[in-house]
Amino acid sequence: MRWNDGDIRGEAGDDGSDRTGNLAQDKRQRLRGGVLTDAGNDHAWHALAAEDVCATLETGPGGLSPDSITERRQRYGRNLLPAPPRRNPLMRFLAQFNNTLIYVLLGGALAASLLDHAIDAAVIIAVVLANAVIGYIQEGRAERALESLKELVAPHASVLREDHRVTVEVADLVPGDIVLLEAGDRVPADLRLIETHRMLVDEALLTGESVTAGKDVAPLPADAPLADRHNMAFSGTLVAAGQATGVVVATGVATQIGRISTMIHAVTPMATPLLEQIDHFARRFTWFVLMGGVLLFAFAVAVRGYDWIDALIAVVAIAVGIVPEGLPAVITITLAIGVRRMAHRHAVIRKLPAVETLGATSVICTDKTGTLTRNEMTVRSVIAATGQWSITGAGYDPAAGEVRGTPAIAAAGAELLWCAQLCNDAELHQEDGEWRVEGDPMEGALLVLARKAGEHVDAVRSSWPRCDSIPFDAAHRFMATLHQDPDGGRVAYIKGRA
C-alpha cells in the first residue's frame, strides 16, 4: 500500500513554522481513553493533518510493533462494546415470578394454606413452579444458542503491522493501528483516514443519510459536525466503494457507535403488549376479587348472621377457587411452543414474550447473506493470444500444483504474471504449515498462479514499486496500478474489464 506524503503534509504558519506539528505535540498530552479530548470537543482528530495524527499516536506507515500493541491493549482494553451483564441464574429464575397474576396466585396459595386447604395450596404452588421452570429452561437454551452464535461470528480487519499486511480480530485493534479498507468492508473502529481512493461510505447508521458519503484526507474545522467529517470513518459503517487507509483513533466505548450503545443500555426496557394486557387483567381481577370478597363477607355477617370466622373462611375459599391458576401455565406453554416452532425455522428467541412481538411483524429488513464456503479460489487455466496454460492443484499452496502449457505463451505469459502480482493488494504467506491469503481470495489465487510459474512475488514487487492506483469499483469493474519499472519508466497494469 502506497503512503502518500502529499496527503499527510502539515500546515505552515506565516512565520514558516509547522503549526500542526506544535498542535499535535500539545494535543498528545490530552490523549485519554482512546479519544482525543479538547475543550468543548472530545473528537478533534478530524482537525489535525494526517501526519500529526500519526505523530500523536506514535505510529507510522508500517504500523505498530508487537510490544506497542501489547502496551496499548492493556491501556485501552479490547475493541469491544460492553456486553449487558449476565443475570445470575437464581435471579433469572426468580424473574419468572415477576407477574401480577403470579402474585395473586401466591397470595391465594398462602390464604389456602392458612385456612388448612392444603390440597388447593399445593395445586396452586405446583402450577406456579411449573410456569417458572418452563420459562427458565427455555430462556437458558436461548442464551446458550446466542453465545454459540457469537463464537461462530468473529469479525476481522486487515491491518499493517511491522510493514506486513495481516488479518486480526476486530477486538484486537488498538489506537494507532493502520487499517486497510476495501469496498464491502465494515469499518472496525473510528479511523482518521490518511489515504483514500474514490472512497464512499454508507453512514446511515450514524447520520441517517441515505446517500453515501465521499471521503478524503484534508483537515477540517474543529467544530465540524459528525456528518461533515469527511476525513473520518466511523465504526460500524459500511464501505460502499473505493479503498482507504486509516489510523485507529478510538476503540470500544470511545467510538461514536460505542456512545450510542452506552445510551441504549440506559434505556428502560418495555413490556410487550401481551405482558401489558396480562398485567392489566391481573390488576383488574385482583380488585374485583377483593371488592367482591369484602361485599360477600359483609353480606354473610350482617344479613345472614354468619359468625365472622366462618364467613371469612368461606370468602377466602371462594376467592381461591375463582383464581385462574392455570392461566400463567397456559400462556407460558403456548409461548414455549411458539419458540420451538421458530427454532425449527432457525430463529433464536431469547425471551418467551418476544414470540408475540415477532409474530406481529409483517416485514423484516436484513442484509443478504452469501453461501458458506471455504472462501478459496484457484486459477485453472490461462488463455493468451499465443497459447494456453493449464494449472493443476487446488487451494493456496504453490507447491500443490504446476503450470502446463505451450512454449509460445512464454512472452505473453510473463507480462500477464507481472500484472497478476503488481495489480494486486493481497499477500500470500505460510502460517503453521498452511498457506493463507491476506486480502481478496481472487487476488490471492493470482499470487498462487505466479508462484506456481516460478515467480518471486516479493522481488517483483520491490523492483516495480507502485506509484498510484485506481481501486476496483463495481461502477467501472477494473483495477489499475501505476508502477515504476527498473529502467525508470512508468508502466500501468489493469485487471478486470478495461
Order of alpha helices (4+ residues) and beta strands (2+ residues): alpha-beta-beta-alpha-alpha-alpha-alpha-alpha-beta-beta-beta-beta-alpha-beta-beta-beta-alpha-alpha-alpha-alpha-alpha-beta-beta-beta-alpha-beta-beta-alpha-alpha-beta-beta-beta
